[in-house]
Amino acid sequence: MDENTALITNDAVVLGLLALILGLVFYTSHSPARFWRKFYGVVPALLLCYFIPAIFNTLGVIDGEASRLYFVASRYLLPAALILLTLSIDLKGVIGLGPKALIMFFTGTVGVMIGGPLALLAVGLAVPELLQADGPEAVWRGMTTVAGSWIGGGANQAAMKEVFEVGNDVFAQMVAVDVIVANIWMAVLLIMAGNQKRIDAFTGADDSSIDVLKSKIETYEAEHARVITTKDLMLMAMVAFGGTGLAHACAGYIAPTLADVAPGLSRFSLTSTFFWIVVIATTIGLVVSFTRTRELEDAGASKVGSAFVYILVATIGMHMDIKAVAEAPLLFAVGLVWISIHAGLLLTVGYLIKAPLFFVAVGSQANVGGAASAPVVASAFHPSLAPVGVLLAVLGYALGTYGAWICGQMMRIVSG
C-alpha cells in the first residue's frame, strides 16, 4: 500500500484510533449485557485488539507499514512491559513448571524445520512450478526467510535473505505469508487459550503446576493489593523506562562491538540490537524481582505492563493486510500447510506427554511469534505467565539462524 493512499497518515491520530479501539473492546468485554457476555465467551477480547486494526489497515484507513507506531511499541513499550511483568515473577514457581515447557518449545522448532520442506513438497506435487529452483526468486529461497522468522525473529529472517540470496519480489510476498499465516495461528492459539480448561480436561493434561502458580499470584495480589498512587506510577515509570533506557544503552554498545570483534556471532543473532534489548530488559526485571521493587506489583505493575502489551498487539495488527492473501494464493497455501504441520506435531507431542495447553501455545508462539508476541499469548492464560513466553522466545533467537539454514537446505533438496 502506498503511504499516501491511507485515509489517516498522522501517527498521533492513528494512536488515538488505536486507543479508541482498545477502550471500546475492554468496555464491552466487561459489560454485564447478555449479548457481550455471549460474544466474548466465543471471541477473546485480545483477538479483537489485534484484528480490528488489521481491518482498518486492509481497508486503507491506516497504513501500518508507513506508521512508526509499531517501532515505538516494540522498542519502548515492549521492554518496559517485560520489566513490569517480570519484576513480579515467581522464579521458583516457573522452574517448578518442569521440563514439559522446553520439550514443547523444541517440538515447535522441529515442526517449523520439517514443516517447510514437507509443505513445499506437498503443494509442489500439485503445482510443479513452485519447485523451480533457479534464480533468486525461487520459492524455496523465499521460504528460508519465513523459517528464520518462525524459529528466531526478524534478525534471523534478514540473515536468511542474505545467506540464500533471496530476491526482493519473493521476499515481499513471503513477508505477507509470514505475517498473515503466523497471526492466523496466533488467533487460533488465543481462542484455544479461552478454552484452556476444557482442552486440558479432554487431553488429560495435568495443569496443576500452572494453577498453583496462578493461585499463588492471585493470593499474593489479594493480600498485598493497594490503591495505586501517583508515587506508584512514577516509580513504575522509573523502573520500566529507566530499565528500557539502560537496555537500549547497553544493547547499542554490545551489538555493534560484537559485530566488529566477532561478526560470526551474527549466526546466533548476538549482533542484533533488538535481541540484546529484549534480553537485558528481561534480565533487569528478573534481577529487581529479588528486591523490594517487587512490591510495585502490589499497586498493579503487571496490569500496567499488560496495558503496554495490548497497545503492542494493536500496532502488530496494523501490519496485516487481509487482501494480500489473494495476491499469492499458492504461497499462502504453502504457509498454511507449513503451520498445520507445526501445529499438528505440537498437539500430538503435547497429547502424548500430557502437556498443558499453556506449554503447547507458548512453545509454539515462542518460535513463530518471537519475543514480541509470545508474552501476548502467555498473558492470555495469566498476565504473570508472560515472562515464560519471553524466556523461551529468547532461546529461539539463538536457534533461529541454524534451524532456518538447515530447513533451507532441506527445501533446496526438495526443489531439486
VEXVOTI-89860 format. One line per 10 residues: number of its first residue (from 1); their letters; for each residue x, y, z of C-alpha. Coordinates in pm, 1 decimal. Each point is the difference from the previous one (the first is absolute). Last residue first. Layout:
BEGIN
NUM	A	X Y Z; ...;
% end
This chain:
BEGIN
416	GSVIRMMQGC	1576.6 -3037.2 -688.1; -260.5 209.0 181.5; -13.6 -255.0 282.1; 378.3 22.6 34.6; -8.9 379.7 27.5; -282.1 -34.6 254.6; 222.5 -225.2 212.1; 283.6 252.3 -24.7; -233.7 279.0 102.0; -118.2 -193.3 308.3;
406	IWAGYTGLAY	363.7 -45.7 103.6; 58.6 373.5 -45.6; -323.0 82.2 185.8; 104.7 -212.1 297.8; 348.7 147.5 7.2; -121.7 359.6 -30.1; -287.4 -31.4 242.4; 159.1 -197.4 283.0; 143.8 290.6 200.6; -304.6 217.4 -65.9;
396	GLVALLVGVP	-227.6 -287.9 104.5; 149.9 -3.0 350.0; -117.7 358.9 36.9; -349.4 -121.0 -87.2; 11.0 -255.7 283.7; 88.5 264.8 259.5; -258.8 240.6 -138.2; -282.4 -253.1 4.1; 75.4 -88.5 361.8; 11.2 372.9 76.4;
386	ALSPHFASAV	-370.2 30.5 -96.9; -118.7 -240.6 271.9; -91.1 280.0 242.9; -259.1 134.3 -244.1; -195.3 -329.4 7.1; -108.4 -234.4 -280.2; -27.8 281.4 -254.9; 325.7 127.3 153.4; 183.5 -291.5 -159.5; -142.4 83.3 -342.8;
376	VPASAAGGVN	110.7 362.6 28.4; 331.7 -102.0 158.4; 75.3 -202.7 -315.8; -96.1 299.4 -216.7; 301.2 231.8 -20.1; 256.6 -247.6 132.7; -49.6 -240.5 -286.1; -319.6 -66.2 -193.2; 66.8 -332.9 -167.3; 247.1 -144.3 248.9;
366	AQSGVAVFFL	-111.9 141.0 336.1; -351.2 -29.3 -143.4; 20.5 -377.8 -24.4; 145.9 -70.5 341.9; -241.5 258.5 142.8; -303.2 -178.9 -142.1; 109.3 -356.1 78.0; 129.0 92.5 345.6; -326.0 176.2 88.0; -203.1 -288.9 -140.3;
356	PAKILYGVTL	132.1 -218.7 281.3; 237.2 -279.5 -106.5; -135.4 -353.3 25.6; 320.2 -146.8 -146.0; -182.7 -162.3 -291.0; -255.0 279.6 -38.2; 266.4 269.1 -13.1; 197.0 -207.4 -249.6; -304.1 -25.0 -225.7; -106.8 362.5 48.8;
346	LLGAHISIWV	347.6 126.7 -78.7; 41.2 -224.1 -304.3; -338.0 107.8 -136.4; 71.0 366.7 58.1; 331.3 -6.7 -189.3; -156.3 -207.3 -277.4; -291.8 243.4 -15.8; 241.7 295.4 -7.2; 160.4 -142.8 -313.5; -329.7 -89.5 -167.4;
336	LGVAFLLPAE	-119.0 357.5 59.2; 325.1 146.5 -130.5; -5.4 -214.4 -313.5; -358.9 104.5 -66.3; 105.4 358.9 62.3; 261.8 -38.9 -268.3; -260.4 -143.7 -234.7; -241.3 284.9 69.6; 251.3 272.8 -84.7; -190.8 326.0 -53.1;
326	AVAKIDMHMG	-331.1 -119.4 146.2; 145.0 -46.0 349.1; 134.2 355.7 -11.5; -358.3 123.2 42.3; 19.5 -63.2 377.0; 270.6 262.8 37.8; 162.3 -47.1 342.0; 243.3 263.1 119.1; -249.2 191.5 214.4; -64.0 -316.6 199.4;
316	ITAVLIYVFA	349.0 25.4 147.6; -80.6 354.9 115.2; -313.9 -126.1 177.2; 192.6 -278.8 172.6; 263.9 249.2 117.5; -272.5 211.8 158.8; -127.3 -314.6 170.4; 351.9 -74.2 127.7; 29.3 349.1 150.9; -327.5 -59.7 186.5;
306	SGVKSAGADE	142.7 -330.2 125.5; 298.3 184.5 147.3; -236.4 233.7 184.2; -184.7 -304.5 131.6; 329.5 -165.4 94.3; 94.4 303.5 210.3; -330.5 -11.0 188.4; 58.3 186.9 326.7; 106.4 -314.3 185.7; 214.7 -80.8 -303.1;
296	LERTRTFSVV	210.9 299.3 97.0; 107.2 -211.3 297.9; 240.1 -185.3 -231.6; 220.4 309.6 19.2; 83.0 -126.4 348.1; 266.3 -215.1 -161.0; 13.9 -352.2 -147.7; -238.9 96.3 -280.4; 247.9 278.5 -78.0; 235.1 -253.7 -157.4;
286	LGITTAIVVI	-268.1 -173.6 -205.6; -132.3 327.4 -139.3; 350.3 116.3 -87.9; 67.6 -333.0 -169.6; -314.8 34.6 -211.0; 106.7 349.1 -107.1; 352.2 -127.3 -75.5; -117.0 -289.8 -214.0; -260.1 203.1 -190.2; 237.9 288.8 -70.8;
276	WFFTSTLSFR	275.7 -249.0 -86.2; -208.2 -167.0 -269.8; -116.2 337.4 -132.2; 362.2 108.1 -50.2; 76.6 -309.4 -207.2; 367.4 -101.7 2.2; -73.9 -302.4 216.9; -250.5 -126.6 -258.3; 172.5 -341.5 30.9; 128.3 4.8 -356.9;
266	SLGPAVDALT	92.0 363.6 63.2; 264.0 -143.8 230.8; 224.7 -36.4 -305.2; 55.9 375.3 10.3; 226.7 -47.3 304.0; 178.7 324.3 88.7; -189.6 242.4 -223.5; -348.1 -154.1 28.4; 62.9 -69.2 368.7; 73.0 367.8 55.2;
256	PAIYGACAHA	-300.8 102.6 -210.9; -235.8 -212.7 216.2; 152.7 74.0 343.3; 2.3 381.3 -17.1; -349.6 75.6 -121.8; -124.4 -296.1 202.7; 139.5 156.8 318.4; -160.7 338.3 -67.1; -327.0 -154.5 -120.6; -25.5 -223.0 308.9;
246	LGTGGFAVMA	84.8 293.4 227.0; -271.8 209.5 -161.7; -247.8 -285.2 39.8; 100.0 -35.1 364.9; -61.8 369.7 54.7; -324.1 -43.0 -194.1; -132.7 -279.7 217.4; 166.1 79.2 335.2; -58.5 375.2 -8.5; -343.0 -31.7 -156.6;
236	MLMLDKTTIV	-98.5 -248.1 270.3; 133.0 239.3 262.8; -203.2 279.2 -159.2; -312.9 -214.7 2.5; 48.7 -97.5 363.7; 53.6 361.9 104.2; -315.9 100.3 -185.6; -186.1 -249.1 215.9; -148.7 -345.9 -56.2; -240.2 -124.3 263.7;
226	RAHEAEYTEI	147.0 -308.9 159.5; 38.8 -367.7 -77.7; 209.2 -198.3 248.3; -223.2 -280.9 119.9; -220.1 -29.2 -309.9; 296.7 35.8 -232.3; 194.7 -269.9 183.6; -298.8 -230.8 -12.0; -36.3 61.9 -374.1; 370.1 -67.2 -54.2;
216	KSKLVDISSD	-5.1 -317.9 207.2; -309.7 -118.5 -185.1; 165.6 67.5 -335.7; 302.9 -206.3 103.2; -212.9 -280.0 141.4; -216.2 -2.5 -314.3; 311.4 -26.8 -214.4; 131.4 -290.9 205.8; -343.2 -165.7 -4.7; -20.3 2.2 -379.0;
206	DAGTFADIRK	1.8 -377.8 -30.1; -108.7 -80.5 -352.8; -278.2 -256.5 -50.5; -45.2 105.6 -361.8; -371.0 82.5 43.4; 50.3 163.3 340.1; 281.9 210.9 -139.2; -224.1 110.2 -287.3; -292.6 84.9 228.5; 217.5 195.8 242.0;
196	QNGAMILLVA	182.4 195.9 -269.9; -305.0 120.0 -191.1; 96.4 367.7 -18.7; 355.6 -106.7 -70.8; -127.7 -196.3 -300.5; -143.5 320.9 -145.5; 332.9 171.9 60.5; 185.7 -288.5 -164.1; -226.9 14.9 -305.4; 63.2 374.9 -29.1;
186	MWINAVIVDV	373.1 -64.0 21.4; -36.3 -250.8 -283.0; -169.8 266.7 -211.7; 279.2 232.9 111.4; 271.8 -230.0 -126.0; -182.8 -47.8 -329.9; -47.0 374.3 -50.0; 344.4 123.1 103.1; 214.6 -270.7 -158.5; -202.9 -25.5 -319.2;
176	AVMQAFVDNG	15.7 379.7 -40.1; 375.8 -6.4 63.0; 20.2 -284.1 -249.3; -152.5 217.4 -271.1; 254.9 276.2 63.5; 282.7 -256.3 -5.7; -127.3 -142.9 -328.6; 29.7 342.9 -157.6; 328.4 98.7 165.3; 192.2 -307.6 -109.0;
166	VEFVEKMAAQ	151.7 -225.2 267.0; 377.8 -37.7 0.0; -8.5 -310.0 224.0; 231.3 142.4 267.0; -119.5 358.2 -47.3; -372.5 -67.2 31.6; 75.0 -258.9 269.8; 170.4 265.9 212.5; -298.0 232.6 -35.7; -229.5 -271.2 133.0;
156	NAGGGIWSGA	239.4 -73.3 286.2; -5.9 366.7 99.9; -378.4 11.3 -29.7; -52.9 -294.3 230.3; 116.6 -344.2 104.4; -178.0 -316.5 -107.7; -291.3 151.9 -189.5; 198.3 295.7 -136.2; 291.5 -204.8 -126.6; -237.6 -257.5 -147.6;
146	VTTMGRWVAE	-190.3 281.2 -171.5; 327.7 123.4 -147.7; 80.1 -350.8 -124.3; -336.4 -0.8 -178.5; 122.6 266.2 -240.3; 278.4 -228.1 -115.9; -241.4 -290.5 -44.1; -223.4 216.1 -215.9; 273.3 77.9 -250.8; 26.6 376.2 -64.7;
136	PGDAQLLEPV	379.7 0.9 32.9; 40.9 -229.3 -299.6; -62.1 -365.6 -73.6; -166.7 -248.3 235.4; -334.3 -46.1 -170.0; -202.1 -196.0 254.1; -293.9 240.6 3.1; -36.7 -60.7 -374.1; -105.7 -358.6 79.4; -344.8 98.3 135.4;
126	ALGVALLALP	-162.8 -314.9 139.1; 326.6 -166.2 99.4; 126.6 341.7 108.4; -277.8 34.3 258.7; 113.5 -312.6 184.5; 373.1 49.4 -62.6; -1.0 361.9 117.7; -202.9 -95.4 307.2; 238.9 -286.3 82.2; 305.5 223.0 -52.1;
116	GGIMVGVTGT	-135.8 268.9 233.0; -161.2 -226.2 262.3; 326.5 -177.6 79.6; 168.5 308.0 147.5; -318.1 164.3 129.9; -111.4 -312.1 187.2; 353.6 -50.9 132.2; -14.4 343.5 162.0; -346.6 -64.7 143.3; 118.9 -329.4 147.8;
106	FFMILAKPGL	291.6 192.5 149.6; -244.4 230.2 179.7; -227.0 -287.1 104.1; 286.3 -188.6 162.6; 125.1 318.6 165.1; -336.8 63.1 168.8; -39.1 -368.5 87.6; 316.1 5.7 211.1; -162.1 112.2 327.4; -233.0 282.7 105.0;
96	GIVGKLDISL	203.9 19.2 320.9; 247.5 228.0 -173.8; -287.2 245.1 -50.8; -99.1 -29.0 365.5; 355.0 58.3 114.6; 14.5 309.2 -217.8; -318.7 148.8 145.0; -19.5 295.4 -235.3; -99.3 341.5 132.3; 286.0 188.6 -164.7;
86	TLLILAAPLL	-67.1 -187.9 -322.9; -323.9 166.0 -104.6; 126.1 352.4 68.6; 336.6 -69.6 -164.4; -153.9 -169.9 -300.4; -248.0 285.3 -38.7; 281.4 254.8 -12.5; 181.1 -218.3 -254.4; -318.7 -11.4 -212.9; -94.9 366.8 44.0;
76	YRSAVFYLRS	326.8 140.6 -132.2; 135.4 -202.9 -293.4; -312.3 -195.8 -96.2; -248.4 280.7 65.3; 214.2 270.6 -162.5; 73.0 -215.2 -304.7; -365.2 -100.2 -24.3; -104.6 365.6 15.3; 231.0 113.4 -278.2; -273.1 -12.8 -262.6;
66	AEGDIVGLTN	68.9 -45.2 -372.0; -26.3 -378.1 14.2; -309.7 7.4 219.6; -192.6 218.0 -241.2; -332.2 126.6 135.0; -349.8 30.0 -147.3; 111.1 -209.0 -296.4; -265.6 -267.9 40.8; 266.5 -261.3 80.0; 156.3 223.7 265.7;
56	FIAPIFYCLL	-336.1 66.0 165.5; -70.0 -374.3 -3.0; 338.6 -73.0 155.7; -70.7 260.2 271.5; -316.7 -200.1 81.4; 190.3 -329.1 -10.5; 247.4 44.7 285.0; -202.6 155.7 275.1; -282.3 -225.8 -115.8; 210.0 -307.1 83.1;
46	LAPVVGYFKR	81.8 133.2 344.9; -369.8 29.1 76.5; -38.4 -373.5 -58.6; -286.8 -96.5 -233.1; -231.7 -277.9 122.1; -79.9 99.9 358.3; 64.9 352.3 -115.7; -317.4 -8.9 -206.9; -207.8 -172.3 266.4; 93.4 254.6 268.2;
36	WFRAPSHSTY	-40.9 279.2 -253.6; -355.0 -105.2 -86.2; -97.2 -51.9 363.0; 95.5 351.3 105.5; 222.3 4.2 311.0; 268.3 189.3 -195.7; 360.8 -94.2 71.9; 75.8 -100.7 -360.2; -193.9 306.3 -120.4; 222.0 245.5 184.8;
26	FVLGLILALL	315.7 -194.1 -81.0; -72.0 -4.9 -370.9; -115.3 362.8 -1.2; 318.9 115.4 172.1; 224.5 -200.7 -229.3; -168.2 140.0 -311.0; 9.3 356.9 130.5; 368.6 -36.4 92.7; 69.2 -131.5 -349.8; -178.7 299.4 -151.3;
16	GLVVADNTIL	196.5 240.5 221.2; 321.5 -166.1 -106.0; -103.9 41.6 -362.2; -68.2 370.7 62.4; 345.2 46.6 152.3; 148.5 -206.3 -282.1; -135.3 241.9 -261.9; -63.1 -191.8 -322.7; -374.6 -61.1 27.0; -189.5 -69.4 -323.6;
6	ATNEDM	285.2 -208.1 -136.2; 89.6 61.5 -365.3; 317.6 197.8 68.3; 173.0 -294.3 170.4; -31.5 -206.9 -318.3; -133.0 -346.5 88.5;
% end
